Amino acid sequence: MTPETWADVANWVLLAVGAAMAFGTGLALLAYRRDGVFPGQPVDEDGTPEKAPAIRSAYVKVVLGLALGVWGLAGLTTGSVIGI
């Protein structure tokens, strides 16, 4: 599907960024549940994280990503950028 207007491009960008944010952070949270550290988080010699992970902000990113994805998808189905 080729975007016909700038509103379509904006909706596709909202959908892509929201999906990437929700999916990527969700996978990082799954890795945290499995290993106890986020991917790429610095650890000490004994394998414990150097500082406390920001778990609450990760959940906020998942929720924000889902909201952006839904907003973009709704804009694609209605034909306009909702709220802009």
N, C-alpha and C positions, 0 to 999 in steps of 0.2 A: 504494500500500500504506500503510495507516494503522498507526502503531505501537500495539500493544496493551498493552504494559507499559513501565515505566520502563527496563527492560533493553533493549528495542527502541530506545527513544529514545537511550540511551547508545551503542548499537551504530551507529545512524545518524550520531550526532555523531562518533564515532571514524572512521567511513568518510569522512565529509565533510571533516573536518579533515585526515586523512591524505592524501586525494586532492588537496585544495587545496595542501597543503604540497609534495607530490611534484610535482604538475603545474606549479605556479607557479615553484618553484625550478628545476625542469628547464628551463622556458622561459627563465628568467634565465641559466642556464648555456649554453643554445644562443645567446642573444644575446651572451654573453661570448665564446664561440668565434668568432662572426661579427665583432664590433666590437672586442674587446679590453677592454671595460669593461662592468660590470654596469649594467642600467637604473637610472637615478637616481643613479648614483655621481658625485660631484663630480670634474670634470676641470680641468686647467690650460688656459691659452690655446692651447697646442699640441695639445691633445686627449689627453694622457696622464693617467692617474688620479693624484689627489693623494696617495693612499696605496695600499699593496698590497691587492688584493682578497682576501677570505677565501674562497678557492676550496674549501679542505678543509671548512669549515663548511657550504658549500652542498651538497657531496656528502653530508655527514652528514644534512642536512635532507631530502634526497631519500630516503635510505635509511630514516630515521625515519618519513617520510610514508608510504612503501610499507609499512613494518611496521604502522603504525597503521591504514592502509586494509585490510590483510589481516586484522588483528585484528578490526576492525569487521565485515568481511564474514563472517569465520568465526563471529562471534557471532550474526549474522543468520541464518546457515544452521543453526546448532545450536540456536538459541532462547534462548541465555543470554549474558551478558557473560563471556567467557573470562578467567579469572584474577582476577575481582573477586567 
